[in-house]
Every structure is written in structure tokens, then in C-alpha cells.
Amino acid sequence: MSDKFKEHEGSIISVQNVEKIIFINTELLMEKN
């Protein structure tokens, strides 16, 4: 049970990281233009 929860928590964290990376990349693109 705890392993499943850790796995789920990890996927949530990775999704948040991807969103952060996309946001940062978008900000950088806006600055270049």
C-alpha cells in the first residue's frame, strides 16, 4: 500500500516539475521576442 502511494506521489511531483519547466521555457521565449 505505501509503495503504491509513494509511486502516485512521485508521478504528481513529476507532473508539477513538467509544468514548471514548461512555464519557465514559455517565460524565456517571451523575453526573446
C-alpha positions in Angstrom: 0.0 0.0 0.0 2.7 2.5 1.0 4.7 1.7 -2.2 1.7 2.4 -4.4 1.2 5.7 -2.5 4.8 6.7 -3.0 4.6 5.9 -6.7 1.4 8.0 -7.0 3.0 10.9 -5.1 6.1 10.6 -7.4 4.0 10.9 -10.5 2.3 14.0 -9.1 5.7 15.6 -8.3 6.9 14.9 -11.8 3.8 16.4 -13.4 4.4 19.6 -11.3 8.0 19.6 -12.4 7.0 19.4 -16.1 4.5 22.2 -15.7 7.2 24.3 -14.0 9.7 23.6 -16.9 7.1 24.5 -19.5 6.3 27.7 -17.6 10.0 28.7 -17.4 10.5 27.9 -21.1 7.5 30.0 -22.0 8.8 32.9 -20.0 12.2 32.6 -21.7 10.6 32.5 -25.2 8.5 35.6 -24.3 11.7 37.5 -23.3 13.5 36.6 -26.5 10.6 38.0 -28.7 
